[in-house]
Amino acid sequence: MTVQADYPLTDQQVAQYQRDGHILLDNVLDAACIPPYKAAIEETVSRRNKERRALKDRDTYGKAFLQTTNLWEHSAKVKEYVTAKRFAGIAARLMGVERVRLYHDQALFKEAGGGITPWHQDQHYWPLATDKTVTMWMTLADISADMGTLRFASGSHLEGYLGDIPISDESETQLKAFVERQGFRLAQAAEMKAGAATFHSGWTLHSAPPNFSDRMRPAMTVIYYADGTRVSELDNESRVNDRDHWLPGTEPGDLAATKMNPLLG
Ligand SMILES: O=C(O)CCC(=O)C(=O)O
């Protein structure tokens, strides 16, 4: 079973995404499709993830989730998922662009008892000279807010880049205070069914609570950007690192279009 091509997105949903910088969509992946993709993603995570420390021995970032990147390079089944036209089509439509490229994917499994995901902006890490970036964050199991559904500061994407503040205790303190000061409306799904996904812009401030349950929160993410985007200045360490991983061989000003960034629909 493969992912169906089209998703029925309304103009109102597109407007909502552009206003808030995030949206929750149900049935992005049909229930019938979940078992084979979930199995492939879980198998690839268990093969590739190298974290062996107990939760208590990790820092705040390490406690937030087991992070496993670019699974699509290591499993044909996961590649089918990551490159699905349906997901890329939603990303393109939400951003109002013709076509998108893949930046990278990552599984973010918040373990039972896992800690907070501190407030942050994703695009702090990305050397992409555009506002047209989006992350699809899909749960592969039914989850509730106390397992770590994402919490978004609605409208915060309109602030653009807020500075070199990587995910850390400091980002939690600084950006939480900023969110409170600015009075952004907070949005968090109380529940998400397996196959539901949130889409958020690269500038949208977001965080997640700990996983208070005794079950894993298995989330899979795919990051897209508008075709035609150029590589930005490498003005922080994270962006140099990301360029080396996801845009190899490029320099600032080059088209962000390497073999790692296939055009998706
Ligand atoms: O999964 C999480 O807790 C955080 C996810 C996140 O920050 C992202 O996908 O941008």
The ligand as an SDF file (V2000), in Angstrom:
LIG
                    3D

 10  9  0  0  0  0  0  0  0  0999 V2000
    9.2430   16.4530   18.4690 O   0  0  0  0  0  0  0  0  0  0  0  0
    9.4810   17.3880   19.2250 C   0  0  0  0  0  0  0  0  0  0  0  0
    9.2980   17.3410   20.4300 O   0  0  0  0  0  0  0  0  0  0  0  0
   10.0320   18.6620   18.6400 C   0  0  0  0  0  0  0  0  0  0  0  0
    9.8370   18.7240   17.1680 C   0  0  0  0  0  0  0  0  0  0  0  0
   10.3840   19.9150   16.5340 C   0  0  0  0  0  0  0  0  0  0  0  0
   10.9000   20.7960   17.1630 O   0  0  0  0  0  0  0  0  0  0  0  0
   10.3120   20.0290   15.0770 C   0  0  0  0  0  0  0  0  0  0  0  0
    9.9350   19.0650   14.4000 O   0  0  0  0  0  0  0  0  0  0  0  0
   10.6260   21.1100   14.5600 O   0  0  0  0  0  0  0  0  0  0  0  0
  1  2  2  0
  2  3  1  0
  2  4  1  0
  4  5  1  0
  5  6  1  0
  6  7  2  0
  6  8  1  0
  8  9  2  0
  8 10  1  0
M  END
$$$$
